Amino acid sequence: MGYIQRYRSFFSALPEMLCESEMVVDDFTCWSGEDVVESYVGRVVGNGLQAQKNNPEIKVRSIDPILVGARDRLEHFKREMQGQMGWTTDWGGWVEKGSGTREEASGECDDEDGCQGSGDEDFTSEHLRICPQGYTCCTSAMEETLSNLSRREFEGLVREAGRSLQASLNAQYRSFDTYFTDLLNSSERSLQESFLAKLSSLYSKNAPVFQDLYTDLRRYYRGSAVNLEETLNDFWARLLERLFKVSALPQYTLTDDYLECVAKQTETLRPFGDVPRDLKSKVTRALVAARSFVQGLTVSGEVVRKVSQVPLSPECTRAMMKLVYCPHCRGLASVKPCANYCRNVMKGCLANQADLDTEWQNLIDTMLQVASSFSSDPSVDAVIYSIPLRISDAILYMQENTEVFTSKVLQACGTPKVAGTQISGSEERKKRVNPASTAMEYKPSPTAGVRLEMQISDVSSKLREMQQYWVQLPAALCSSKVAAGAASDDKCWNGMTKARYLLEVMADGLASQINNPEVDIDITKPDMTIRQQIMQLKIMTNRLRNALNGNDVDFQDASDDVSGSGSGMCTGESCARNGPRVIVPKADSTRYYNHPENKKVKGTGTQTHPSILLLLLSLATLLRRR
């Protein structure tokens, strides 16, 4: 305490301390400011701004705004400390608890506030461009400085609110991306373990067929230009090539031309039954919905980032100065703006942002529908986890119908050349095993189902919280920390003085600001940056609605357009490893999945293998029991 008391009078003693150096003399010939004299005969004035009106050496006409801010912070801290010691504050001054007495502040800029207006001719009123005319603590230069400060502070508040919303969107993006990536990884791992256990080296030689399938599924989900229909068709064609060579006609040499002929029969002969068509329908719906959902989160974050960086207009800069710092110039630094006055200023300055509300809510509604669709039958986890089982079903179907399929292929394509080593028909039949007559339906584990429900519940609740962000932003910026509460309606800053604000609060949106009494806005000139973001919201909403119907969505890589800090999303080539790229939908076009067309299948056909019929049937039986 002694150390603190030592510096209690630091600022009042500072002039004396500076005049105790070797540069200043007391009893000898000295410089008086005009001549060399034996002693200075002028009167030494007291401390403080008011005492300087009689200072013969310097004219001080206004308070430094930095010192005003420092004084306000000290007063605020003192009030908090006194409140803890039995004192409380009122907007008019200090009130001692239980005393019933109050020392009222004048509410005007007077000598005690350190302002002009005391009646002295040295402190004349200065004409200000923004603040109300009359006696003031501010000069025109100070007003300009404070105006720029109010603009920077407001833009900082809007950016900070936007960063908070972006952080929430980024968190939901990372959570869902981790979940869906784990689904694909677990499905691929299950396929590898099951197939490798029964096929051993034979599976290892053909593993790239299955690995390429999952790689393309991941690339599609990440937003790469992958045609999902062609990917699945190519997988079944490559699988047919390998199975046909080693199982259907192992005793023949199959040339590229012959395999091409076989491929042309797949649409009519359907060697894998209905599995390819059924799997394509379900996987497509799941992948399209998942990719569109993460893109919706990404585009939303980019819209928030770009809109939050829109600069404040000159008209709004004037309105913010009048709202925040004009009370300081009138000696009312401790008086907060009236709540409705603050709302009118914020609604006017955020009018363009409020016009995002309709499309923003449409986007959030559609994203909620997509999130809900993840748990509809069949759920997204059931579809992804069942890919290995469905492939096994397809292989099993082909083995059960090998003779029929082979005979029709021989009729259509002819008999190929016999290879050097042959396997007799009796030996082939001995190796065949009848498959189980019934198949087990895939059911996801209880843990997987719980995780999916938690994922949907969490992301849905967060999306609902941000649904009205743009129309709630003005009220959020006029919180109790900034504007006066309802109990202080008569003791708040209304733009002119400390009194009640009587004007009507405007509605949201640019068109509603035509009669805004606080902000002069040209409603015929909307902000083009925000209009562009409204269009992006519309396009993204349309893509999500298509995804609900299982329709593919075309995306255009726009990483150059959205690169930069602030989003926290992936924007580079490393996205294939780290997450979906930030990509913006292009023109409205929808691609529907039709039945696959005949594709050419290439292969050497010169290599022979032992029959794997027994191993394939055993594998299928194993997968059905898992």
VEXMAR-493772 format. One record per residue (C-alpha): x, y, z. Coordinates in steps of 0.5 Angstrom, whole numbers, plus 500, padded with zeros to 3 digits. Each point is the difference from the previous one (the first is absolute). Layout:
# VEXMAR-493772
XYZ/...
This chain:
# VEXMAR-493772
500500500/506505502/502499493/494502497/499506504/507502498/497501493/493503502/502507497/504498495/497504494/499506504/507500502/503498493/501508498/504501507/504494498/501502493/503507503/505497505/505498495/506504498/497503494/496505505/503505505/497504506/504505503/505502494/499504493/495496496/496500494/493502501/497499493/501507497/507502503/505498505/498503507/502499507/493497502/494498497/494504502/494496497/495497504/501492501/493497498/497494503/499493498/495498495/497502493/495505503/506504504/503501493/495505498/505505504/506497497/504506497/505495497/496495496/492500498/497493501/493500496/498492500/501494504/504494496/496495498/505494503/500504507/492500500/500492498/505499506/496504505/494497498/503493501/503502507/493503502/497493498/505496504/499505506/492499500/501493500/504500506/496505503/494495498/503494504/501505506/493502501/499505494/496499494/500504494/494504496/500503493/499507503/506499505/502496507/495498505/502497507/496494502/495502505/501507500/495503495/504505498/504501493/505505497/497501493/504501494/498506496/499496494/503506496/507501498/503505506/506502503/500494505/500496494/506503497/496503494/499506496/494504502/502504507/498506497/508502499/501504494/506495499/496494499/495502494/496494497/503497494/495498494/500492499/498496494/497494504/498502507/495504502/502508500/501503507/505500505/505494499/506497503/502498493/504504494/498498493/507497499/498496506/493498497/503497494/505496504/494497504/496499494/506496497/500496507/493499500/500497493/506495502/497498506/493498497/503497494/504496505/494498504/497497493/506496499/500497507/493498499/501497494/507496502/495497506/495498495/506497495/503497506/493496501/500498493/507498499/499495506/494497497/503499494/506497503/496495505/496498494/506499495/503496506/494496500/499498493/507499499/500495505/494496497/504500493/506497504/497495504/496497494/506500496/504496506/494495501/501499492/507499501/500495506/494496497/503499493/507499502/498495505/497495495/504502493/507501503/505502495/494500494/497506504/506503500/502500493/493503498/499505507/501506495/493499497/497501507/505505503/499504493/492500502/501503507/505505497/495502495/495501505/504504505/502504494/493501498/498502508/506505500/497504494/505497494/497500493/498492501/494498496/497495505/496496495/506499496/505498506/495494502/499498493/507499499/501496507/495495498/503500493/507498503/497495505/496497494/507499496/504497505/494495503/499498493/507498498/501496506/493497501/496500494/505498495/506498503/502495495/500506494/504505498/496507500/503505496/498508501/495499494/496494503/500504507/497506496/495496498/498497506/500507503/494501495/496495503/500503507/494504499/495494497/503494504/502504507/505495502/500503507/492501501/497506502/505501505/504505496/494504499/497500507/507502503/501506495/493503502/502499507/507502500/499506496/494503504/505499506/506503497/496506496/497502507/506499504/504505495/495505499/499500508/507502501/500505494/494503503/504501507/506503496/496505495/497502507/506502503/503503494/494504499/500503508/508501499/499505493/494503503/503502507/506503496/495505496/502507502/496505504/497506495/501507502/493501502/501494505/506503502/497507502/494496503/505496505/504506502/494503502/498494504/506498503/505506501/495507500/498499507/507500502/501507496/494502504/503498507/495494500/506495500/496495505/493501497/499494495/496500494/492499500/499493498/495501494/504506498/506495499/495495497/499505495/507501498/502493500/494498495/502506496/507498499/498493500/495500495/503497494/502494505/493499502/498499493/504493501/495498505/495496495/505496496/504499506/494497503/498496494/507497500/500498507/493497499/503496495/506498503/496497506/496496495/506497497/503499507/493496502/501496494/506497502/496496505/494498496/500493497/505498498/504504504/507503497/504495505/496494498/501502493/508501500/501494505/496495496/505501493/504494502/494496501/497502493/506499496/500493503/493499498/501502493/506495500/496495503/494501495/505499494/503494503/493497500/498502493/507498497/498495495/494504498/504506499/506497497/495496495/497507497/507503500/502494495/494501496/501507499/508501500/502493497/504495503/507503502/507496499/501494505/506501505/506496501/498497506/492498501/496498506/495494499/492502501/500494505/505503504/497507500/494498502/503496506/502507502/494503500/496501507/493502500/499507504/495501506/493501498/499506504/504506500/500505507/498507499/506505502/498503507/505506503/503499507/496503505/507504501/500503493/492502501/501504506/506503497/496502494/494503504/505504505/503503493/493502497/498503507/506504501/500503493/493501500/500504507/506504498/496502493/494502503/504505505/503503494/493500496/498508501/507502501/500506495/493503503/503499507/507503499/497508501/497498507/506496502/505506498/495504505/501496506/499502507/508501499/499506495/493503501/496502506/495495503/493501500/500503507/504506497/496502495/500507502/507500502/503498493/503503494/495501495/505504495/499507502/500500508/499495506/492499499/495494498/500498493/493501497/501498492/498493497/504494499/501498493/499493497/505496498/503501493/502505495/493502497/498501507/505505501/497506496/498503506/505499505/501506504/507499502/504497493/499503493/500494496/499500492/495494500/501500492/508498501/500493503/507498502/503495494/504496504/494498505/496499494/505495497/500496506/492500500/501497493/505495503/495498506/495499494/504495496/502496506/493499502/498498494/506495500/498497506/493499498/502496494/504496505/494498504/498497494/506496499/502504494/507502498/503507501/505503496/505504503/505505497/507501504/500507502/506500505/503506497/494504502/499498507/508499502/502504506/500500507/494500504/496494498/504494503/498496494/504496496/502504493/506497497/502493497/501497507/493500500/500493497/503498507/497505505/493501498/495503495/503506496/496506500/496500493/494504498/495497496/499502493/494501495/494496502/501493497/498494503/502493497/496494501/503493501/497496494/501492498/508499499/502500493/504494497/507502501/507497497/504495505/507499498/504494502/506496498/496493500/506496500/501498507/497494503/498499507/497494504/493501502/498504506/493498500/501496507/503506503/495505497/494496503/504499507/501508500/493501498/497496506/505503505/498507498/493498501/501497507/504507502/
